Amino acid sequence: MIRELSLVCGECGKPYDAQGKIYYRDNFKSSKISETILLCGSCIEQWKQHWQIKDALFLEKDFSTYVTITLMNGAVYELLDCSAMDDVVVTSEEIPQSAQRELFRIYKKWDLERKKNFIKECTFKDEFMRTSFSCETYGGEKFDDIAFRFNMKGRLETEKPVPEYIIEQIITAWKIYENQKLD
């Protein structure tokens, strides 16, 4: 049986023609196509215009990431749950893909800034009477072939000065390295 479905925008309530695309809002409660919430091209364009991002501030708390978004029109969406993946940031608010990409651009800068002092990669070299490490941080700092030892108090000593935040991470990495050698 062939049936007819009139296209009526679920946002503005006006009938419209699809012109090659049908926009709709997911409705997981519906069991019939007639319960689908359709959106006209005009409402979609208004939605896209609404989501012009001026600024975004990211926050990580309790292993979750949140974002506060300020739009060009002055609207502010505070502390939305979000996840960065595949060059977009998906939020708990429905936003256009162009805005998701813009959020990802801002997220990358924030993520690099917060991780800049963290070691991205680290290798150890165990030679006769000399143990050394080489590492690089996310911020681009490099430490190549730095000899080290643990003194009588268990404190890490290096042949060249190394920042304390690197020393703490080297101690952790060394413990992991030593445990892997035992396996």
LINCOR-V702151 format. One record per residue. N is the residue number from 0. RES is the residue in three letters. PHI is phi as a letter, one per 30 degrees, with the letter a starting at -180 (NA if undefined). Layout:
# LINCOR-V702151
N;RES;PHI + N;RES;PHI
This chain:
# LINCOR-V702151
0;MET;NA + 1;ILE;c + 2;ARG;b + 3;GLU;c + 4;LEU;b + 5;SER;d + 6;LEU;d + 7;VAL;b + 8;CYS;d + 9;GLY;d + 10;GLU;c + 11;CYS;c + 12;GLY;i + 13;LYS;c + 14;PRO;d + 15;TYR;a + 16;ASP;c + 17;ALA;d + 18;GLN;h + 19;GLY;j + 20;LYS;b + 21;ILE;c + 22;TYR;c + 23;TYR;b + 24;ARG;c + 25;ASP;e + 26;ASN;b + 27;PHE;d + 28;LYS;d + 29;SER;d + 30;SER;b + 31;LYS;b + 32;ILE;d + 33;SER;d + 34;GLU;c + 35;THR;d + 36;ILE;c + 37;LEU;d + 38;LEU;b + 39;CYS;d + 40;GLY;e + 41;SER;d + 42;CYS;d + 43;ILE;d + 44;GLU;d + 45;GLN;d + 46;TRP;d + 47;LYS;d + 48;GLN;d + 49;HIS;d + 50;TRP;c + 51;GLN;d + 52;ILE;d + 53;LYS;c + 54;ASP;a + 55;ALA;b + 56;LEU;c + 57;PHE;c + 58;LEU;b + 59;GLU;c + 60;LYS;b + 61;ASP;h + 62;PHE;i + 63;SER;b + 64;THR;c + 65;TYR;b + 66;VAL;b + 67;THR;c + 68;ILE;c + 69;THR;c + 70;LEU;c + 71;MET;d + 72;ASN;d + 73;GLY;j + 74;ALA;d + 75;VAL;b + 76;TYR;c + 77;GLU;c + 78;LEU;h + 79;LEU;d + 80;ASP;e + 81;CYS;a + 82;SER;b + 83;ALA;c + 84;MET;a + 85;ASP;h + 86;ASP;i + 87;VAL;b + 88;VAL;c + 89;VAL;c + 90;THR;c + 91;SER;d + 92;GLU;c + 93;GLU;d + 94;ILE;b + 95;PRO;d + 96;GLN;d + 97;SER;d + 98;ALA;d + 99;GLN;d + 100;ARG;d + 101;GLU;d + 102;LEU;d + 103;PHE;d + 104;ARG;d + 105;ILE;d + 106;TYR;d + 107;LYS;e + 108;LYS;d + 109;TRP;d + 110;ASP;d + 111;LEU;d + 112;GLU;d + 113;ARG;d + 114;LYS;c + 115;LYS;e + 116;ASN;c + 117;PHE;c + 118;ILE;d + 119;LYS;d + 120;GLU;b + 121;CYS;b + 122;THR;b + 123;PHE;c + 124;LYS;b + 125;ASP;c + 126;GLU;c + 127;PHE;d + 128;MET;i + 129;ARG;a + 130;THR;c + 131;SER;b + 132;PHE;b + 133;SER;b + 134;CYS;a + 135;GLU;b + 136;THR;c + 137;TYR;d + 138;GLY;d + 139;GLY;j + 140;GLU;d + 141;LYS;b + 142;PHE;b + 143;ASP;c + 144;ASP;h + 145;ILE;c + 146;ALA;d + 147;PHE;b + 148;ARG;a + 149;PHE;c + 150;ASN;d + 151;MET;d + 152;LYS;d + 153;GLY;i + 154;ARG;d + 155;LEU;d + 156;GLU;c + 157;THR;c + 158;GLU;d + 159;LYS;b + 160;PRO;d + 161;VAL;b + 162;PRO;e + 163;GLU;e + 164;TYR;d + 165;ILE;d + 166;ILE;e + 167;GLU;e + 168;GLN;d + 169;ILE;d + 170;ILE;e + 171;THR;d + 172;ALA;d + 173;TRP;d + 174;LYS;d + 175;ILE;d + 176;TYR;e + 177;GLU;d + 178;ASN;d + 179;GLN;d + 180;LYS;d + 181;LEU;d + 182;ASP;d
